[in-house]
Amino acid sequence: MTNREQLRSDLLNALAELGRLRPEWRFGQTIANVSMAAGRMDAGGVWDLEDEEALTAVRTLLNQCAHEQRVSA
């Protein structure tokens, strides 16, 4: 598996986990939230989002979910 393939696999797995933790988010919302978490606030931000940035942003959102769960427990 190439680095790009591994990165894509990691990103898709992270998105699946985020979807489990945020089932109220539609897929489009999830992608928009990932883009915003990566600092891509403009309308074309999703288009320019690199896979590495997206994975980092998804991990940030996953950490936020974990923190929220700890706080509410």
Phi, psi and omega per residue, in radians:
M1 nan 2.295 3.123
T2 -1.317 2.903 3.099
N3 -1.035 -0.721 -3.134
R4 -1.124 -0.724 3.108
E5 -1.131 -0.712 3.121
Q6 -1.141 -0.743 3.108
L7 -1.050 -0.802 3.137
R8 -1.104 -0.730 3.107
S9 -1.087 -0.777 3.114
D10 -1.084 -0.732 -3.138
L11 -1.126 -0.801 3.141
L12 -1.129 -0.672 3.079
N13 -1.133 -0.718 3.117
A14 -1.148 -0.690 3.086
L15 -1.117 -0.673 3.104
A16 -1.103 -0.748 3.108
E17 -1.110 -0.750 3.107
L18 -1.067 -0.692 3.098
G19 -1.086 -0.619 3.092
R20 -1.216 -0.636 -3.121
L21 -1.410 -0.430 3.141
R22 -2.194 1.117 -3.091
P23 -1.152 -0.302 3.135
E24 -1.345 -0.264 3.101
W25 -1.457 2.211 2.976
R26 -1.203 2.833 -3.079
F27 -1.050 -0.746 3.118
G28 -1.063 -0.697 3.081
Q29 -1.095 -0.719 -3.141
T30 -1.052 -0.824 -3.138
I31 -1.114 -0.715 3.097
A32 -1.113 -0.723 3.126
N33 -1.163 -0.643 3.069
V34 -1.106 -0.788 3.119
S35 -1.046 -0.773 3.123
M36 -1.157 -0.686 3.112
A37 -1.121 -0.443 3.094
A38 -1.479 -0.006 3.125
G39 1.534 0.189 3.126
R40 -1.639 1.506 -3.026
M41 -1.555 -0.303 -3.086
D42 -1.372 2.873 -3.063
A43 -1.040 -0.555 -3.141
G44 -1.600 0.185 -3.064
G45 -1.029 -0.661 -3.142
V46 -1.117 -0.694 -3.108
W47 -1.071 -0.666 -3.072
D48 -1.571 -0.108 -3.069
L49 -1.161 2.130 3.092
E50 -1.440 2.676 -3.104
D51 -1.024 -0.710 3.135
E52 -1.074 -0.753 3.093
E53 -1.089 -0.746 -3.111
A54 -1.109 -0.760 -3.140
L55 -1.104 -0.755 3.093
T56 -1.071 -0.736 3.138
A57 -1.160 -0.722 3.111
V58 -1.097 -0.740 3.112
R59 -1.097 -0.641 3.062
T60 -1.079 -0.801 3.119
L61 -1.133 -0.660 3.084
L62 -1.103 -0.716 3.095
N63 -1.120 -0.672 3.087
Q64 -1.105 -0.721 3.108
C65 -1.088 -0.774 -3.141
A66 -1.097 -0.708 3.113
H67 -1.124 -0.766 3.117
E68 -1.060 -0.681 3.125
Q69 -1.173 -0.680 3.106
R70 -1.155 -0.704 -3.123
V71 -1.166 -0.698 -3.085
S72 -1.414 -0.187 -3.110
A73 -1.412 nan nan
